[in-house]
Amino acid sequence: MKQVKQTVKAKFLILVTLTSAACVTSTVQDARTSVTGINEGESVVIMAKSYHLGNETEAKYIRCIEDNLARGRRGLRVIPHAEFVDSLFPWFEPRTAPAETKNLAKLMARPGVADKIAEHGIRYIIWLDGDTERVAGGGSLSCAAGPGGGGCFGFAWWQKDADYDAAVWDLQGLESAGTVSTDVSGTSFMPALVIPLPFIARTQAKACKTLADQLHSFIVQDETI
């Protein structure tokens, strides 16, 4: 019995060592088309574009970007997405929102639009596009119960990719200021020797933090956060 326990313990330690290698890798880049900057009293708003038919950028990801951009002593003033859309109804509903910056001048000329944007102090609209998807996985995990108890045995893994782009529109010049993008890949593991032990790669959370930090630098033109 002692030898069996030692064998189980050894296998468990091996699995823990393997799963500790679970990691997240990320890349971020931006392409600037105009000079940016933001003054006291000016704000930004986060909007979502459709990534593909039937799938919108996740609402929780928008909230995450909002929270990270506004956080800290040097955080930006962020107008909540829902508040902005409601105050400018129906001009930023999915069917009527401008698809390109060339439509901004026409939109701003509509009654009440420019006044509402000025009231909020909106300087930049940031359009988010993307999603987080499971792209691979494998292994085998099985669980059983019996008179003497139960447990799970095996090893499973899965990989998720989080790809997001942010197009920054400058309402001061009614033009595109550029784009910021992030690509994050993470592999999670779940070994099980009686009890499943998940090692989760926080792919979307990393994509949120990375993109928000880069957006902050992009807007204020400061390489330090």
Backbone as CSV, one residue per row, in Angstrom:
resi,resn,N_x,N_y,N_z,CA_x,CA_y,CA_z,C_x,C_y,C_z
1,MET,0.827,-1.193,0.000,0.000,0.000,0.000,0.870,1.255,0.000
2,LYS,1.942,1.218,0.815,2.846,2.368,0.891,3.483,2.651,-0.455
3,GLN,3.845,1.549,-1.162,4.464,1.717,-2.478,3.482,2.330,-3.469
4,VAL,2.223,1.931,-3.395,1.187,2.481,-4.281,1.029,3.974,-4.038
5,LYS,0.991,4.369,-2.753,0.851,5.778,-2.416,2.028,6.583,-2.930
6,GLN,3.228,6.010,-2.828,4.414,6.718,-3.302,4.380,6.877,-4.814
7,THR,3.892,5.841,-5.507,3.787,5.902,-6.968,2.803,6.979,-7.397
8,VAL,1.642,7.021,-6.721,0.634,8.044,-7.019,1.199,9.428,-6.765
9,LYS,1.909,9.575,-5.651,2.491,10.874,-5.304,3.521,11.299,-6.348
10,ALA,4.332,10.350,-6.800,5.346,10.664,-7.807,4.699,11.101,-9.109
11,LYS,3.651,10.403,-9.529,2.948,10.772,-10.758,2.319,12.154,-10.613
12,PHE,1.778,12.416,-9.433,1.160,13.712,-9.197,2.192,14.826,-9.317
13,LEU,3.367,14.626,-8.743,4.418,15.639,-8.812,4.875,15.868,-10.245
14,ILE,4.936,14.800,-11.023,5.310,14.936,-12.435,4.283,15.770,-13.184
15,LEU,2.998,15.491,-12.926,1.939,16.233,-13.596,1.967,17.704,-13.200
16,VAL,2.200,17.981,-11.913,2.274,19.368,-11.464,3.419,20.089,-12.149
17,THR,4.553,19.395,-12.288,5.711,19.992,-12.963,5.391,20.311,-14.411
18,LEU,4.712,19.382,-15.076,4.345,19.595,-16.475,3.364,20.753,-16.610
19,THR,2.352,20.771,-15.763,1.310,21.782,-15.902,1.767,23.158,-15.471
20,SER,2.833,23.227,-14.671,3.338,24.534,-14.280,3.896,25.282,-15.469
21,ALA,4.095,24.549,-16.590,4.585,25.189,-17.807,3.473,25.888,-18.584
22,ALA,2.211,25.725,-18.120,1.093,26.406,-18.776,1.362,27.899,-18.801
23,CYS,1.236,28.479,-19.975,1.624,29.890,-20.078,0.755,30.615,-21.092
24,VAL,0.915,31.924,-21.113,0.224,32.793,-22.052,1.266,33.617,-22.793
25,THR,1.176,33.642,-24.113,2.068,34.468,-24.919,1.246,35.539,-25.622
26,SER,1.828,36.716,-25.792,1.067,37.807,-26.387,1.944,38.679,-27.273
27,THR,1.321,39.260,-28.276,1.956,40.262,-29.118,0.999,41.442,-29.247
28,VAL,1.544,42.637,-29.319,0.729,43.834,-29.466,1.434,44.762,-30.433
29,GLN,0.665,45.435,-31.263,1.245,46.368,-32.217,0.247,47.479,-32.524
30,ASP,0.774,48.602,-32.998,-0.119,49.687,-33.387,0.367,50.320,-34.676
31,ALA,-0.551,50.973,-35.355,-0.260,51.681,-36.601,-0.914,53.047,-36.510
32,ARG,-0.092,54.077,-36.421,-0.591,55.434,-36.227,-0.740,56.151,-37.570
33,THR,-1.853,56.875,-37.740,-2.074,57.652,-38.960,-2.172,59.144,-38.697
34,SER,-2.251,59.537,-37.413,-2.287,60.962,-37.078,-1.774,61.175,-35.662
35,VAL,-1.480,62.392,-35.336,-1.007,62.745,-34.003,-2.179,62.674,-33.013
36,THR,-1.925,62.113,-31.849,-2.967,62.010,-30.829,-2.562,62.765,-29.569
37,GLY,-3.461,62.812,-28.628,-3.269,63.494,-27.364,-4.640,63.697,-26.758
38,ILE,-4.685,63.958,-25.475,-5.979,64.151,-24.831,-5.832,65.206,-23.741
39,ASN,-6.808,66.113,-23.665,-6.768,67.212,-22.710,-7.685,66.936,-21.521
40,GLU,-7.494,67.683,-20.482,-8.341,67.554,-19.309,-9.794,67.836,-19.687
41,GLY,-10.683,66.978,-19.234,-12.100,67.130,-19.550,-12.535,66.347,-20.768
42,GLU,-11.565,65.891,-21.587,-11.905,65.076,-22.750,-12.004,63.610,-22.346
43,SER,-12.796,62.855,-23.090,-13.057,61.465,-22.724,-13.020,60.557,-23.943
44,VAL,-13.097,59.262,-23.675,-13.155,58.261,-24.737,-14.371,57.374,-24.493
45,VAL,-14.815,56.701,-25.542,-15.901,55.737,-25.418,-15.520,54.498,-26.208
46,ILE,-15.876,53.330,-25.684,-15.557,52.052,-26.323,-16.810,51.521,-27.010
47,MET,-16.674,51.192,-28.284,-17.775,50.620,-29.058,-17.343,49.262,-29.608
48,ALA,-18.315,48.466,-30.034,-18.023,47.130,-30.552,-18.460,47.003,-32.002
49,LYS,-17.595,46.380,-32.790,-17.946,46.021,-34.162,-18.215,44.525,-34.220
50,SER,-18.983,44.107,-35.195,-19.244,42.686,-35.374,-18.013,42.025,-35.949
51,TYR,-17.555,40.948,-35.300,-16.376,40.223,-35.788,-16.732,39.342,-36.979
52,HIS,-17.771,38.587,-36.836,-18.339,37.864,-37.970,-19.812,37.648,-37.670
53,LEU,-20.558,37.213,-38.655,-22.010,37.123,-38.541,-22.429,36.335,-37.299
54,GLY,-23.229,36.954,-36.465,-23.753,36.276,-35.296,-22.860,36.335,-34.075
55,ASN,-21.727,37.072,-34.146,-20.828,37.118,-32.997,-20.308,38.525,-32.785
56,GLU,-20.769,39.198,-31.737,-20.304,40.532,-31.406,-19.198,40.455,-30.364
57,THR,-18.336,41.452,-30.374,-17.330,41.535,-29.319,-18.017,41.437,-27.966
58,GLU,-17.475,40.605,-27.075,-18.124,40.320,-25.808,-18.295,41.576,-24.967
59,ALA,-19.498,41.706,-24.365,-19.786,42.872,-23.530,-18.838,42.936,-22.341
60,LYS,-18.482,41.792,-21.785,-17.586,41.796,-20.623,-16.190,42.253,-21.015
61,TYR,-15.794,42.015,-22.263,-14.482,42.484,-22.706,-14.483,44.006,-22.837
62,ILE,-15.582,44.568,-23.311,-15.706,46.031,-23.386,-15.589,46.633,-21.994
63,ARG,-16.291,46.048,-21.035,-16.216,46.556,-19.657,-14.811,46.443,-19.097
64,CYS,-14.123,45.374,-19.452,-12.752,45.182,-18.983,-11.833,46.276,-19.537
65,ILE,-11.955,46.579,-20.821,-11.150,47.646,-21.426,-11.489,48.986,-20.782
66,GLU,-12.782,49.245,-20.573,-13.205,50.490,-19.918,-12.553,50.629,-18.545
67,ASP,-12.629,49.565,-17.757,-12.093,49.598,-16.396,-10.586,49.822,-16.394
68,ASN,-9.875,49.147,-17.287,-8.417,49.271,-17.317,-7.959,50.635,-17.822
69,LEU,-8.680,51.202,-18.783,-8.314,52.530,-19.283,-8.548,53.601,-18.219
70,ALA,-9.570,53.420,-17.392,-9.919,54.432,-16.391,-9.154,54.264,-15.082
71,ARG,-8.466,53.138,-14.920,-7.848,52.807,-13.634,-6.597,53.630,-13.361
72,GLY,-6.389,53.945,-12.105,-5.143,54.573,-11.687,-5.150,56.086,-11.762
73,ARG,-4.085,56.658,-11.239,-3.963,58.117,-11.169,-3.955,58.749,-12.547
74,ARG,-3.404,58.035,-13.543,-3.294,58.581,-14.889,-4.344,57.985,-15.830
75,GLY,-5.382,57.395,-15.259,-6.425,56.796,-16.076,-7.183,57.826,-16.901
76,LEU,-7.713,57.368,-18.013,-8.485,58.233,-18.897,-9.935,58.334,-18.417
77,ARG,-10.591,59.391,-18.820,-12.029,59.539,-18.532,-12.787,58.732,-19.579
78,VAL,-13.509,57.721,-19.134,-14.201,56.795,-20.037,-15.704,56.917,-19.833
79,ILE,-16.429,57.188,-20.909,-17.896,57.219,-20.873,-18.402,55.798,-21.091
80,PRO,-19.210,55.245,-20.171,-19.710,53.873,-20.345,-20.413,53.690,-21.685
81,HIS,-20.157,52.558,-22.296,-20.702,52.232,-23.621,-22.221,52.402,-23.677
82,ALA,-22.932,51.782,-22.729,-24.406,51.816,-22.745,-24.926,53.242,-22.588
83,GLU,-24.301,54.016,-21.723,-24.728,55.399,-21.506,-24.586,56.227,-22.782
84,PHE,-23.471,56.025,-23.479,-23.226,56.769,-24.717,-24.238,56.402,-25.796
85,VAL,-24.457,55.113,-25.992,-25.391,54.652,-27.025,-26.806,55.147,-26.732
86,ASP,-27.237,55.076,-25.480,-28.587,55.519,-25.116,-28.757,57.031,-25.324
87,SER,-27.745,57.803,-24.982,-27.867,59.260,-25.087,-27.880,59.726,-26.539
88,LEU,-27.357,58.905,-27.455,-27.317,59.286,-28.862,-28.232,58.415,-29.723
89,PHE,-29.198,57.778,-29.088,-30.138,56.928,-29.832,-30.821,57.744,-30.938
90,PRO,-30.929,57.184,-32.175,-30.524,55.824,-32.565,-29.206,55.791,-33.346
91,TRP,-28.395,56.844,-33.274,-27.290,57.000,-34.222,-26.115,56.051,-34.005
92,PHE,-26.034,55.416,-32.828,-24.955,54.454,-32.609,-25.476,53.055,-32.309
93,GLU,-26.724,52.803,-32.737,-27.242,51.445,-32.715,-26.545,50.651,-33.829
94,PRO,-26.478,49.309,-33.710,-25.744,48.496,-34.693,-26.101,48.780,-36.149
95,ARG,-27.381,49.074,-36.441,-27.785,49.257,-37.841,-27.506,50.654,-38.377
96,THR,-27.276,51.617,-37.483,-27.123,53.000,-37.934,-25.757,53.600,-37.614
97,ALA,-24.929,52.908,-36.832,-23.614,53.435,-36.465,-22.731,53.598,-37.698
98,PRO,-21.928,54.654,-37.761,-21.052,54.864,-38.918,-20.029,53.741,-39.038
99,ALA,-19.870,53.232,-40.251,-18.920,52.141,-40.480,-17.524,52.655,-40.803
100,GLU,-17.415,53.894,-41.278,-16.129,54.468,-41.667,-16.075,55.926,-41.218
101,THR,-14.856,56.437,-41.087,-14.703,57.822,-40.638,-15.259,58.815,-41.656
102,LYS,-15.352,58.426,-42.912,-15.878,59.354,-43.925,-17.343,59.695,-43.681
103,ASN,-18.024,58.877,-42.855,-19.426,59.142,-42.536,-19.594,60.001,-41.282
104,LEU,-18.477,60.331,-40.614,-18.567,61.083,-39.371,-19.110,62.494,-39.575
105,ALA,-18.652,63.173,-40.610,-19.100,64.548,-40.849,-20.614,64.605,-41.042
106,LYS,-21.144,63.658,-41.792,-22.588,63.599,-42.026,-23.335,63.326,-40.725
107,LEU,-22.778,62.424,-39.899,-23.403,62.103,-38.616,-23.394,63.312,-37.685
108,MET,-22.268,64.002,-37.611,-22.146,65.151,-36.711,-23.077,66.299,-37.110
109,ALA,-23.483,66.316,-38.387,-24.372,67.373,-38.861,-25.826,67.121,-38.494
110,ARG,-26.142,65.921,-38.001,-27.522,65.617,-37.622,-27.890,66.373,-36.348
111,PRO,-29.146,66.801,-36.235,-29.576,67.602,-35.079,-29.277,66.915,-33.747
112,GLY,-28.599,67.624,-32.874,-28.357,67.143,-31.518,-27.139,66.263,-31.329
113,VAL,-26.585,65.705,-32.410,-25.465,64.767,-32.267,-24.217,65.466,-31.752
114,ALA,-23.813,66.538,-32.417,-22.605,67.257,-32.007,-22.744,67.793,-30.583
115,ASP,-23.940,68.244,-30.218,-24.157,68.787,-28.875,-23.990,67.701,-27.810
116,LYS,-24.532,66.513,-28.085,-24.429,65.419,-27.129,-22.973,64.974,-26.960
117,ILE,-22.243,64.896,-28.069,-20.846,64.485,-28.010,-20.029,65.520,-27.245
118,ALA,-20.332,66.794,-27.470,-19.643,67.855,-26.734,-19.995,67.805,-25.245
119,GLU,-21.237,67.475,-24.950,-21.682,67.375,-23.553,-20.897,66.310,-22.800
120,HIS,-20.624,65.195,-23.471,-19.846,64.109,-22.870,-18.340,64.385,-22.924
121,GLY,-17.941,65.352,-23.728,-16.517,65.616,-23.893,-15.791,64.535,-24.669
122,ILE,-16.494,63.851,-25.557,-15.899,62.731,-26.290,-14.842,63.225,-27.270
123,ARG,-13.621,62.761,-27.118,-12.549,63.060,-28.069,-12.292,61.876,-28.993
124,TYR,-12.348,60.676,-28.420,-12.053,59.476,-29.227,-13.156,58.428,-29.082
125,ILE,-13.522,57.830,-30.214,-14.331,56.619,-30.222,-13.398,55.472,-30.568
126,ILE,-13.375,54.451,-29.725,-12.516,53.282,-29.942,-13.397,52.098,-30.308
127,TRP,-13.251,51.619,-31.539,-14.056,50.505,-32.029,-13.299,49.195,-31.814
128,LEU,-13.858,48.314,-30.991,-13.249,47.009,-30.730,-13.827,45.957,-31.663
129,ASP,-12.940,45.088,-32.109,-13.336,44.019,-33.022,-12.534,42.775,-32.656
130,GLY,-13.208,41.650,-32.428,-12.460,40.431,-32.132,-13.211,39.500,-31.217
131,ASP,-12.566,38.400,-30.846,-13.158,37.460,-29.913,-12.096,36.520,-29.365
132,THR,-12.535,35.685,-28.429,-11.676,34.653,-27.844,-12.253,33.296,-28.213
133,GLU,-11.435,32.457,-28.816,-11.918,31.169,-29.296,-11.021,30.030,-28.828
134,ARG,-11.627,28.886,-28.622,-10.867,27.664,-28.359,-10.430,27.099,-29.707
135,VAL,-9.131,26.953,-29.890,-8.617,26.568,-31.206,-8.041,25.162,-31.239
136,ALA,-7.773,24.572,-30.078,-7.212,23.224,-30.054,-7.434,22.617,-28.680
137,GLY,-7.278,21.298,-28.615,-7.427,20.608,-27.347,-7.180,19.131,-27.512
138,GLY,-6.969,18.443,-26.399,-6.709,17.015,-26.481,-6.629,16.383,-25.111
139,GLY,-6.236,15.126,-25.087,-6.140,14.395,-23.838,-7.419,13.666,-23.511
140,SER,-7.412,13.012,-22.366,-8.573,12.224,-21.947,-8.714,12.313,-20.437
141,LEU,-9.945,12.536,-20.001,-10.233,12.664,-18.574,-11.524,11.916,-18.286
142,SER,-11.487,10.995,-17.317,-12.685,10.224,-16.988,-12.884,10.207,-15.480
143,CYS,-14.150,10.193,-15.097,-14.509,10.186,-13.681,-15.474,9.032,-13.414
144,ALA,-15.360,8.428,-12.234,-16.225,7.315,-11.875,-16.478,7.339,-10.375
145,ALA,-17.596,6.737,-9.978,-17.949,6.645,-8.563,-18.304,5.205,-8.235
146,GLY,-17.944,4.772,-7.047,-18.242,3.416,-6.618,-18.519,3.356,-5.132
147,PRO,-18.741,2.149,-4.604,-19.051,1.995,-3.175,-17.956,2.568,-2.278
148,GLY,-16.726,2.457,-2.689,-15.617,2.942,-1.871,-15.244,4.383,-2.149
149,GLY,-16.006,5.066,-2.969,-15.680,6.446,-3.316,-15.540,6.601,-4.812
150,GLY,-15.014,7.698,-5.228,-14.860,7.952,-6.664,-13.686,8.864,-6.920
151,GLY,-13.504,9.150,-8.190,-12.409,10.043,-8.534,-12.291,10.205,-10.030
152,CYS,-11.398,11.076,-10.440,-11.147,11.343,-11.851,-9.688,11.045,-12.171
153,PHE,-9.472,10.558,-13.382,-8.120,10.185,-13.791,-7.903,10.604,-15.245
154,GLY,-6.698,11.047,-15.534,-6.359,11.411,-16.915,-5.685,12.766,-17.000
155,PHE,-5.639,13.242,-18.208,-4.961,14.519,-18.461,-5.606,15.159,-19.692
156,ALA,-6.032,16.422,-19.568,-6.651,17.135,-20.686,-5.986,18.499,-20.844
157,TRP,-5.990,19.005,-22.058,-5.440,20.337,-22.311,-6.253,21.022,-23.402
158,TRP,-6.215,22.343,-23.418,-6.896,23.095,-24.462,-6.208,24.441,-24.645
159,GLN,-6.308,24.951,-25.858,-5.672,26.227,-26.198,-6.723,27.225,-26.653
160,LYS,-6.608,28.456,-26.147,-7.500,29.536,-26.561,-6.672,30.682,-27.134
161,ASP,-7.206,31.288,-28.204,-6.589,32.467,-28.803,-7.529,33.656,-28.645
162,ALA,-6.984,34.773,-28.220,-7.753,36.016,-28.092,-7.152,37.039,-29.046
163,ASP,-7.876,37.370,-30.089,-7.422,38.334,-31.091,-8.369,39.529,-31.101
164,TYR,-7.834,40.707,-30.821,-8.659,41.914,-30.781,-7.956,43.072,-31.475
165,ASP,-8.744,43.841,-32.219,-8.262,45.056,-32.864,-9.057,46.238,-32.331
166,ALA,-8.398,47.381,-32.220,-9.068,48.603,-31.769,-8.760,49.720,-32.759
167,ALA,-9.803,50.228,-33.425,-9.652,51.356,-34.346,-9.992,52.631,-33.581
168,VAL,-9.066,53.581,-33.580,-9.231,54.814,-32.809,-9.657,55.948,-33.736
169,TRP,-10.861,56.489,-33.502,-11.365,57.616,-34.305,-11.254,58.895,-33.490
170,ASP,-10.661,59.909,-34.078,-10.499,61.203,-33.435,-11.636,62.122,-33.878
171,LEU,-12.513,62.473,-32.953,-13.658,63.310,-33.307,-13.281,64.774,-33.465
172,GLN,-12.096,65.150,-33.031,-11.667,66.528,-33.221,-11.403,66.822,-34.691
173,GLY,-10.735,65.893,-35.353,-10.451,66.070,-36.779,-11.343,65.234,-37.675
174,LEU,-12.278,64.479,-37.056,-13.172,63.571,-37.796,-12.371,62.646,-38.702
175,GLU,-11.362,62.010,-38.113,-10.475,61.136,-38.876,-10.012,59.957,-38.030
176,SER,-9.447,58.962,-38.710,-8.876,57.823,-38.007,-7.494,58.192,-37.484
177,ALA,-7.261,57.885,-36.205,-5.945,58.131,-35.619,-5.035,56.925,-35.766
178,GLY,-5.614,55.761,-36.067,-4.822,54.549,-36.245,-5.475,53.353,-35.589
179,THR,-4.733,52.280,-35.477,-5.253,51.042,-34.899,-4.252,50.441,-33.917
180,VAL,-4.792,49.709,-32.960,-3.996,48.952,-31.999,-4.548,47.526,-31.998
181,SER,-3.668,46.541,-31.990,-4.130,45.150,-32.010,-3.321,44.299,-31.039
182,THR,-3.958,43.257,-30.535,-3.280,42.305,-29.659,-3.685,40.893,-30.031
183,ASP,-2.730,39.975,-29.905,-2.952,38.558,-30.201,-2.371,37.770,-29.035
184,VAL,-3.248,37.113,-28.277,-2.821,36.389,-27.082,-3.221,34.922,-27.223
185,SER,-2.267,34.043,-26.945,-2.517,32.607,-27.015,-2.166,31.973,-25.676
186,GLY,-3.049,31.124,-25.159,-2.804,30.484,-23.869,-3.226,29.031,-23.874
187,THR,-2.432,28.195,-23.232,-2.737,26.769,-23.136,-3.012,26.396,-21.688
188,SER,-4.159,25.789,-21.452,-4.559,25.362,-20.116,-4.433,23.842,-20.010
189,PHE,-4.184,23.367,-18.771,-4.039,21.935,-18.518,-4.924,21.525,-17.356
190,MET,-5.367,20.258,-17.388,-6.109,19.720,-16.251,-5.710,18.265,-16.022
191,PRO,-4.722,18.027,-15.156,-4.400,16.651,-14.768,-5.348,16.197,-13.674
192,ALA,-5.547,14.904,-13.545,-6.437,14.395,-12.509,-5.923,13.062,-11.993
193,LEU,-5.591,13.022,-10.719,-5.327,11.783,-9.993,-6.264,11.814,-8.784
194,VAL,-7.469,11.333,-8.987,-8.595,11.368,-8.063,-9.295,12.730,-8.133
195,ILE,-8.546,13.828,-7.917,-9.137,15.164,-7.947,-8.588,15.947,-9.134
196,PRO,-9.457,16.490,-10.013,-8.975,17.315,-11.128,-8.275,18.567,-10.596
197,LEU,-7.157,18.903,-11.220,-6.387,20.068,-10.788,-6.160,20.982,-12.000
198,PRO,-7.039,21.978,-12.204,-6.931,22.813,-13.404,-5.835,23.881,-13.289
199,PHE,-5.101,24.073,-14.373,-4.141,25.160,-14.523,-4.632,25.996,-15.709
200,ILE,-5.316,27.091,-15.407,-6.020,27.857,-16.427,-5.177,29.030,-16.916
201,ALA,-5.030,29.130,-18.226,-4.366,30.279,-18.849,-5.409,31.381,-19.041
202,ARG,-5.223,32.512,-18.401,-6.197,33.611,-18.449,-5.993,34.434,-19.724
203,THR,-6.363,33.825,-20.843,-6.081,34.407,-22.148,-6.792,35.732,-22.367
204,GLN,-8.093,35.761,-22.125,-8.845,36.983,-22.390,-8.453,38.111,-21.443
205,ALA,-8.200,37.775,-20.175,-7.787,38.797,-19.214,-6.460,39.432,-19.632
206,LYS,-5.539,38.601,-20.112,-4.255,39.119,-20.585,-4.448,39.997,-21.810
207,ALA,-5.336,39.584,-22.731,-5.609,40.381,-23.935,-6.199,41.728,-23.570
208,CYS,-7.049,41.751,-22.552,-7.658,43.008,-22.098,-6.600,43.951,-21.556
209,LYS,-5.782,43.462,-20.632,-4.759,44.306,-20.000,-3.751,44.804,-21.027
210,THR,-3.317,43.924,-21.926,-2.330,44.301,-22.937,-2.870,45.368,-23.875
211,LEU,-4.099,45.172,-24.359,-4.686,46.127,-25.294,-4.962,47.469,-24.617
212,ALA,-5.483,47.428,-23.393,-5.777,48.673,-22.681,-4.506,49.486,-22.424
213,ASP,-3.436,48.823,-22.017,-2.167,49.525,-21.780,-1.651,50.184,-23.059
214,GLN,-1.745,49.449,-24.172,-1.249,49.994,-25.433,-2.138,51.132,-25.932
215,LEU,-3.439,51.020,-25.727,-4.350,52.101,-26.111,-4.043,53.370,-25.323
216,HIS,-3.768,53.209,-24.041,-3.421,54.370,-23.219,-2.187,55.066,-23.768
217,SER,-1.141,54.278,-24.049,0.082,54.851,-24.609,-0.172,55.489,-25.963
218,PHE,-1.001,54.849,-26.774,-1.294,55.341,-28.107,-1.987,56.707,-28.045
219,ILE,-2.947,56.837,-27.148,-3.736,58.069,-27.078,-2.942,59.230,-26.459
220,VAL,-2.246,58.941,-25.359,-1.515,60.028,-24.694,-0.108,60.199,-25.256
221,GLN,0.293,59.282,-26.172,1.635,59.317,-26.780,2.716,59.280,-25.718
222,ASP,2.574,58.315,-24.828,3.539,58.151,-23.750,3.888,56.655,-23.680
223,GLU,5.148,56.325,-23.745,5.555,54.928,-23.756,5.540,54.293,-22.377
224,THR,5.346,55.086,-21.327,5.321,54.533,-19.979,3.907,54.633,-19.434
225,ILE,3.450,53.590,-18.760,2.088,53.551,-18.208,2.170,53.846,-16.706
